Amino acid sequence: MKTKEEEKLLRAMGERIRSLRKDAGFSSQDKFAYDSGIPRAQYARYETGINITLLSLNKILKFHKVSLEEFFSKGFSKRS
């Protein structure tokens, strides 16, 4: 079972992934999934905050030409 903090992190990741897709001009999850070579249903789960592997996140970020550092620089609070 996920903690509230883990759920919050996964939701933030999903929102950030959705934001990258929309900023790239993809209004449709389906179109982005097709163009990036990610199964449509799996990609939809990523945007809703389902647990994502680092390799899957990396594939999405490579498509957008965004580094992990850039990805986590927006939409995530700093931990102390």
C-alpha positions in Angstrom: 0.0 0.0 0.0 1.3 3.5 -0.9 1.7 6.2 1.6 0.0 9.6 1.1 3.4 11.0 0.2 4.0 8.4 -2.4 0.6 8.9 -3.9 1.2 12.7 -4.0 4.5 12.1 -5.8 2.9 9.8 -8.4 0.1 12.4 -9.0 2.6 15.1 -9.4 4.6 13.0 -11.9 1.4 12.3 -13.8 0.5 16.0 -13.9 4.0 16.9 -15.1 3.9 14.2 -17.8 0.5 15.5 -19.0 1.9 19.1 -19.0 4.8 18.0 -21.2 2.5 16.3 -23.7 0.2 19.4 -23.9 3.1 21.8 -24.1 4.4 19.8 -27.1 1.1 20.3 -28.8 -0.4 16.9 -28.3 -4.0 17.3 -27.2 -4.6 13.6 -27.3 -3.0 10.9 -25.2 -3.6 8.5 -28.0 -1.6 10.5 -30.6 1.3 11.1 -28.2 1.4 7.4 -27.2 1.4 6.3 -30.9 4.1 8.8 -31.9 6.3 7.9 -28.9 5.9 4.2 -29.2 4.3 3.7 -25.8 1.2 1.5 -25.6 -1.9 3.8 -25.3 -3.4 2.3 -22.2 0.0 2.3 -20.4 0.6 5.9 -21.2 -2.9 6.8 -19.9 -2.0 5.2 -16.6 1.2 7.2 -16.3 -0.8 10.5 -16.6 -3.2 9.4 -13.9 -0.4 8.7 -11.5 0.0 5.0 -11.7 3.5 3.8 -10.7 5.9 4.4 -13.5 9.3 2.8 -13.9 12.4 5.0 -14.4 13.0 3.4 -17.8 9.4 4.4 -18.9 9.8 7.9 -17.6 13.1 8.1 -19.4 11.5 7.1 -22.7 8.9 9.9 -22.3 11.6 12.5 -21.4 13.8 11.5 -24.3 10.9 12.1 -26.7 10.4 15.6 -25.2 14.2 16.2 -25.0 13.9 16.9 -21.3 16.4 15.7 -18.7 15.4 14.2 -15.4 16.6 17.4 -13.7 14.4 19.5 -15.9 11.4 17.2 -15.3 11.7 17.4 -11.6 12.4 21.1 -11.5 8.7 22.0 -12.0 5.7 20.9 -10.1 7.5 19.2 -7.2 8.1 20.7 -3.8 11.6 20.7 -2.3 12.1 18.2 0.5 14.0 19.2 3.6 
